[in-house]
Amino acid sequence: MIYYPYFRGRQYDLRALTEFAERDHIANIVPIIEPVRDVPALPKTIKAFSQHHHRLAVIQNPQVDHYDYQAAKRYPIDDLFEQPGIQRAYVLTPLLPPNLLDNSLVIVQHYADLKLFLDHNWLPNSATLLTPPEARIRQLLAGRHFGHLFDHYAVPEHSFEFSTMPDSFWSNDIEFAHQYHEIGFSDYLTQGAAYFERGHPSRTVTLHLIYLANHQVRIRHFVSDQHDDFKHQREKYFEALAKAVQWIKSQPTKNQTAATAKLVALSEEHHFPGMGMLKALTIEHHLEIMERYLALD
């Protein structure tokens, strides 16, 4: 069973992935990067996975932001696909040349696009597909290598509404994949499928940490007390962090990670590293918990 976490290649995504690449025993986790910026962190991350003999997929036709429209890249990555473990991935669109798809990872977003390629025999059997978890799509893919891509992150209209349901079910993707004879599964972590070119302050600071319970993955939300305006981000961070640390210290070892240890240290040092670092730590925690979830299979 393979887990394909889907990233949009932001700075904090790439930072977390570079850290994760240094871990051992992550053969069943193959991150997907959809590049959004021509930044030095992108080739650095790809090289880190290759150097540590881990697998990584990079989308060749990104559909968000403007990376694909920059003809001349300051930090090119084309030569890095000759490195072992680095795979080309594509988002399936009607204009995608079929000759590119041998041994690739293909992200299917729409039933109509998939049916078009299958009807014309444009989709090689060597391709691995990640698709929406729809019955009509599974019927088309009988006998092929495929898994599901699902956005588990349900976002309320206002972040402070997470406080009304601080703990909830996240996924049982392994059970679902086995039921439908899939080779793996993918999600957008705790960031969601929606992509925004620019970040912005939030009225509420919220930490999202997944954890294991009864062979399933659940999620816990830690919400700052203040949410009346966009000010006092640092103070809101410490409010949310204090709640998270109290919960972390109550958890069994299986739900504690290197990232949660760093969160505890930040709290004890009363240090605010910035929201980007905070997001990177929650990503590192997510990947380590998912590594343990896969080990339950």
C-alpha positions as CSV (number, residue, x, y, z in Angstrom):
1,M,0.0,0.0,0.0
2,I,1.4,3.4,-1.1
3,Y,0.6,6.8,0.3
4,Y,0.9,9.7,-2.1
5,P,0.6,13.0,-0.2
6,Y,-0.1,15.8,-2.6
7,F,1.8,19.1,-2.2
8,R,1.7,22.4,-4.0
9,G,5.4,23.2,-3.6
10,R,5.1,26.2,-1.3
11,Q,8.2,27.1,0.7
12,Y,7.0,25.4,3.9
13,D,5.9,22.3,2.0
14,L,9.3,22.0,0.5
15,R,11.1,22.6,3.8
16,A,9.0,19.9,5.5
17,L,9.7,17.4,2.6
18,T,13.4,18.0,2.7
19,E,13.4,17.2,6.4
20,F,11.3,14.1,5.8
21,A,13.6,12.9,3.1
22,E,16.3,12.3,5.7
23,R,14.2,9.6,7.4
24,D,14.7,5.9,6.9
25,H,12.0,3.4,6.1
26,I,9.6,5.6,4.1
27,A,9.4,3.4,1.0
28,N,5.6,3.3,1.1
29,I,5.3,7.1,1.1
30,V,5.7,8.8,-2.3
31,P,5.1,12.6,-2.1
32,I,3.7,14.4,-5.2
33,I,4.9,18.0,-5.8
34,E,2.9,20.3,-8.1
35,P,5.4,23.2,-8.6
36,V,4.0,26.6,-8.1
37,R,7.2,28.8,-7.8
38,D,10.6,28.8,-9.5
39,V,12.5,28.7,-6.2
40,P,15.8,27.0,-5.2
41,A,14.0,24.9,-2.6
42,L,12.4,22.9,-5.4
43,P,15.5,21.3,-6.9
44,K,17.0,21.0,-3.4
45,T,14.0,18.9,-2.3
46,I,14.2,16.7,-5.4
47,K,17.9,16.1,-4.8
48,A,17.3,15.3,-1.2
49,F,14.9,12.5,-2.1
50,S,17.3,11.1,-4.7
51,Q,20.3,11.2,-2.5
52,H,18.5,9.4,0.3
53,H,17.1,6.8,-2.2
54,H,13.5,7.7,-1.7
55,R,10.8,8.1,-4.3
56,L,9.2,11.4,-5.3
57,A,6.8,12.4,-8.1
58,V,6.8,15.9,-9.7
59,I,4.0,17.1,-11.9
60,Q,5.1,18.2,-15.3
61,N,2.0,20.2,-16.2
62,P,1.0,22.1,-13.0
63,Q,-2.5,23.5,-13.1
64,V,-2.2,26.2,-10.4
65,D,-0.2,29.5,-10.2
66,H,2.2,30.4,-13.0
67,Y,5.2,28.0,-12.8
68,D,4.4,26.4,-16.1
69,Y,4.3,29.7,-17.9
70,Q,7.9,30.6,-17.1
71,A,9.9,29.6,-20.2
72,A,13.3,30.2,-18.6
73,K,13.7,28.7,-15.1
74,R,16.3,30.2,-12.8
75,Y,16.3,26.9,-10.9
76,P,15.7,24.2,-13.5
77,I,14.7,20.7,-12.5
78,D,14.6,18.8,-15.9
79,D,17.9,17.0,-15.5
80,L,16.9,15.7,-12.0
81,F,14.4,13.3,-13.6
82,E,17.4,11.2,-14.6
83,Q,18.0,10.5,-10.9
84,P,16.7,7.2,-9.5
85,G,13.4,7.4,-7.7
86,I,12.3,10.7,-9.3
87,Q,9.1,10.1,-11.3
88,R,7.3,12.3,-13.8
89,A,3.6,12.9,-13.0
90,Y,0.9,14.5,-15.0
91,V,-2.6,16.0,-14.4
92,L,-4.8,14.4,-17.0
93,T,-6.3,17.0,-19.4
94,P,-7.8,16.6,-22.9
95,L,-4.7,18.2,-24.5
96,L,-2.1,16.1,-22.7
97,P,0.1,14.2,-25.3
98,P,-0.4,10.4,-24.6
99,N,3.2,9.6,-25.6
100,L,4.4,11.2,-22.3
101,L,2.5,8.8,-20.0
102,D,4.6,5.6,-20.1
103,N,5.6,4.7,-16.5
104,S,4.2,7.9,-15.2
105,L,1.9,8.8,-12.3
106,V,-1.3,10.3,-13.7
107,I,-3.7,12.5,-11.6
108,V,-7.3,12.1,-12.9
109,Q,-9.6,15.0,-12.0
110,H,-12.6,14.4,-14.2
111,Y,-14.4,11.3,-15.4
112,A,-14.8,12.7,-18.9
113,D,-11.0,13.1,-19.4
114,L,-10.3,9.6,-18.2
115,K,-13.0,8.1,-20.5
116,L,-11.7,10.1,-23.5
117,F,-8.2,8.6,-23.0
118,L,-9.5,5.1,-22.4
119,D,-11.8,5.2,-25.4
120,H,-8.9,6.2,-27.7
121,N,-6.5,3.7,-26.0
122,W,-4.2,6.6,-25.1
123,L,-3.5,5.5,-21.5
124,P,-0.6,3.0,-21.3
125,N,-0.9,0.1,-18.8
126,S,2.4,1.1,-17.3
127,A,0.9,4.3,-15.9
128,T,-0.3,4.5,-12.3
129,L,-3.5,6.5,-11.8
130,L,-4.8,8.4,-8.8
131,T,-8.5,9.2,-9.3
132,P,-11.5,10.5,-7.4
133,P,-13.2,7.7,-5.3
134,E,-16.1,7.3,-7.7
135,A,-17.8,4.0,-8.6
136,R,-18.1,4.9,-12.3
137,I,-14.3,5.6,-12.4
138,R,-13.4,2.3,-10.7
139,Q,-15.5,0.4,-13.2
140,L,-13.4,1.9,-16.0
141,L,-10.1,0.9,-14.3
142,A,-10.6,-2.8,-13.6
143,G,-7.3,-4.5,-14.0
144,R,-5.2,-1.3,-13.9
145,H,-2.9,0.1,-11.3
146,F,-4.8,2.9,-9.6
147,G,-5.6,4.4,-6.2
148,H,-7.9,7.2,-5.0
149,L,-7.2,10.9,-4.4
150,F,-9.5,12.5,-1.9
151,D,-9.7,15.8,-0.1
152,H,-10.3,14.9,3.6
153,Y,-9.9,18.5,4.8
154,A,-13.4,20.0,5.4
155,V,-13.0,23.7,6.0
156,P,-15.7,25.7,7.8
157,E,-16.6,29.2,6.8
158,H,-14.6,30.6,9.7
159,S,-11.6,28.9,11.3
160,F,-12.9,29.5,14.8
161,E,-15.8,27.1,14.1
162,F,-13.2,24.2,14.5
163,S,-13.7,24.8,18.2
164,T,-17.2,23.5,18.0
165,M,-15.9,20.1,16.9
166,P,-12.2,19.9,18.1
167,D,-11.9,16.1,17.4
168,S,-13.2,14.2,14.3
169,F,-12.7,11.3,12.0
170,W,-10.0,11.9,9.3
171,S,-9.8,8.7,7.2
172,N,-9.6,4.9,6.9
173,D,-8.0,5.0,3.5
174,I,-6.2,1.7,3.8
175,E,-9.5,-0.2,4.4
176,F,-11.1,1.7,1.5
177,A,-8.2,0.9,-0.8
178,H,-8.2,-2.8,0.1
179,Q,-12.0,-3.0,-0.5
180,Y,-11.6,-1.7,-4.1
181,H,-8.3,-3.5,-4.9
182,E,-6.4,-0.2,-5.1
183,I,-2.6,0.1,-4.9
184,G,-2.6,3.2,-2.7
185,F,-4.2,6.5,-1.9
186,S,-3.6,10.2,-1.9
187,D,-4.8,13.3,-0.1
188,Y,-4.0,17.0,0.3
189,L,-3.0,16.6,4.0
190,T,-4.5,19.2,6.3
191,Q,-4.2,22.0,3.6
192,G,-7.0,21.0,1.3
193,A,-7.3,20.9,-2.4
194,A,-8.1,24.6,-2.9
195,Y,-5.0,26.7,-3.8
196,F,-4.5,30.4,-3.0
197,E,-1.6,32.2,-4.6
198,R,-1.2,34.5,-1.7
199,G,-1.4,33.7,2.0
200,H,-3.1,36.1,4.4
201,P,-3.5,36.6,8.1
202,S,-6.4,34.8,9.7
203,R,-8.7,35.9,12.5
204,T,-7.9,32.6,14.2
205,V,-4.7,30.6,14.5
206,T,-5.5,26.9,14.3
207,L,-3.2,23.9,14.6
208,H,-4.3,20.6,13.0
209,L,-2.7,17.4,14.2
210,I,-3.7,13.9,13.0
211,Y,-3.4,10.9,15.3
212,L,-4.1,7.1,15.4
213,A,-7.0,5.5,17.2
214,N,-8.6,2.1,16.5
215,H,-6.7,1.5,13.2
216,Q,-8.1,4.8,11.9
217,V,-6.7,8.3,11.5
218,R,-8.4,11.1,13.4
219,I,-7.8,14.8,13.5
220,R,-7.6,17.2,16.4
221,H,-8.0,21.0,16.0
222,F,-6.5,23.5,18.4
223,V,-8.0,27.0,18.1
224,S,-6.8,30.3,19.5
225,D,-9.2,32.1,21.9
226,Q,-9.1,35.4,20.0
227,H,-10.8,35.7,16.7
228,D,-12.4,39.2,16.5
229,D,-9.8,40.7,14.2
230,F,-6.6,40.0,12.2
231,K,-4.2,41.4,14.8
232,H,-2.1,39.7,17.5
233,Q,-1.0,36.7,15.4
234,R,1.8,35.9,17.9
235,E,-0.5,35.9,20.9
236,K,-3.0,33.8,19.0
237,Y,-0.3,31.3,18.1
238,F,0.6,30.8,21.8
239,E,-3.1,30.3,22.7
240,A,-3.4,27.5,20.1
241,L,0.0,26.1,20.9
242,A,-0.7,25.8,24.7
243,K,-3.8,23.7,23.9
244,A,-1.9,21.5,21.5
245,V,1.0,20.9,23.9
246,Q,-1.4,19.9,26.7
247,W,-3.0,17.3,24.3
248,I,0.4,16.1,23.0
249,K,1.6,15.4,26.5
250,S,-1.4,13.3,27.2
251,Q,-0.9,11.1,24.1
252,P,0.6,7.6,23.9
253,T,4.0,7.3,22.1
254,K,2.4,6.2,18.8
255,N,0.9,9.8,18.4
256,Q,4.1,11.7,19.4
257,T,6.5,12.6,16.7
258,A,9.7,14.6,16.2
259,A,7.5,17.5,15.1
260,T,5.4,17.4,18.3
261,A,8.5,17.4,20.4
262,K,9.6,20.6,18.6
263,L,6.1,22.1,19.3
264,V,6.5,21.3,23.0
265,A,10.0,22.9,22.9
266,L,8.6,26.0,21.2
267,S,6.0,26.3,23.9
268,E,8.5,25.9,26.8
269,E,10.9,28.4,25.2
270,H,7.9,30.8,24.4
271,H,9.3,31.1,20.9
272,F,7.2,32.1,17.8
273,P,9.1,30.9,14.7
274,G,6.5,32.3,12.2
275,M,3.5,30.7,10.7
276,G,5.4,29.1,7.8
277,M,7.6,27.1,10.3
278,L,4.4,26.1,12.2
279,K,2.9,24.7,9.0
280,A,6.1,22.9,8.1
281,L,6.0,21.2,11.6
282,T,2.4,20.1,11.2
283,I,3.3,18.6,7.8
284,E,6.3,16.7,9.3
285,H,4.0,15.4,12.0
286,H,1.4,14.3,9.4
287,L,3.9,12.3,7.4
288,E,5.3,10.6,10.4
289,I,1.9,9.5,11.6
290,M,0.9,8.3,8.1
291,E,4.1,6.3,8.1
292,R,2.9,4.5,11.3
293,Y,-0.6,4.1,9.8
294,L,0.8,2.3,6.8
295,A,2.8,0.0,9.2
296,L,-0.6,-1.2,10.6
297,D,-1.5,-2.7,7.3
